Amino acid sequence: MADSVTTILAIAVMALTTVATRILGPVVMSHFTVTPVLERFLNALCSSVIVAIVATVVAQGGWREAAAVAVAAGVMIAARSAVWAMLAGAASAALWRVALG
């Protein structure tokens, strides 16, 4: 029972945090002048969060995850499409699992 309460509480905190950042983000940004430097910083921040998430998965995973990320990166460079890159990465991980277990 405690595990389910903890899970529900964690989901509620994450939901409230998401709503708060969606609401407060524009409010906070309305107090800043968006300069080219700030815009570059915010663009880099988005990319760095994605890289941190992917790096964590690769570091905790194994060769399958690393190969899937490499395939996704290759497709992203070749096709310039995040959707195709994600699909290729997921498909390569799935095929690896089917073929090699």
N, C-alpha and C positions, 0 to 999 in steps of 0.2 A: 504494500500500500504506500509506503514512504517513497518508493521509487517512482510511482505514478504521480504522486503529489509533486515531487521534485521535478519531474519531466514537465508537468503542466505549468509549474512556476517558471521554469526556464523558458518555455515557449512564450508565456505571457510577458516576461521581461524582454525577450527578443522582439516581440511584436510591438511593445510599447516603445522600445528604443528605435525601431524602424519608423514608427509613426512620428516620434519626436524629431528624428533627424530630417524626415520629409517636410515637416512643418517648420522647424527652426532653421533649416538650411537657408531658405530664401530670406527669412527674417534677418539672420546674421549677415548674409551677403549684401543686404540692402544698405548696410552701414559702411561698406567698403567701395572704393572706386576700383573697378576692374581694369587694371593696367595690363599691358602685354606680359609683364613678368608674372603677375598673379595668375593670369590665364594659363601660361606655360606651367606654372607650379601645380595648378589644379588638374591640368591634363596629365602631368607626370604622376600625380598622386593616384589617379585612377589606375594607371598602368602599373604602378608599383604595388598596389593592393592585389591586383590580379597575379602579378609575378610572385608575390609572397604566398598566395594561396597555392599556386601551381608548384612552387618550390617545396612547400610543406608536403604536398601529396607525393612528389617524387622522392623526397628525403625519407618519408615514412614507408613508401612502397618499395617496389623492386624493379627488376628489369622491364616488366610489362608496362608499368606506369611510365617509366622513362622512355620506352619506345613509343608509347602512345603520345606523349608530349612531343617527341621528336617528329613523329608523323604529322601531328597537328601544326607544329611550327613550319614544317616543310610545305604543307598545303596552304597555310596562311601566307607564306612568302610567295608561292606560285600563283595562287588564285586570288589573293587579297580579299578573302571572304571569311569572316569569323564563323559564320554558320557552317560552311563547308569544312573549315578547320576542326571545329568541334565534332562534327559528324565523323570525319576521318579519324580523329583521335579515339573517339568512342568505339568506332567500328574496329580499329586495329586492336584495341584492348580486348574487345569481345572475341575477335578471331583468334587472338593469342590464347585466350582462356579455353576456347573450344579445341584448338589444335594441340596446345601443350598442357592444358590443365591448370 
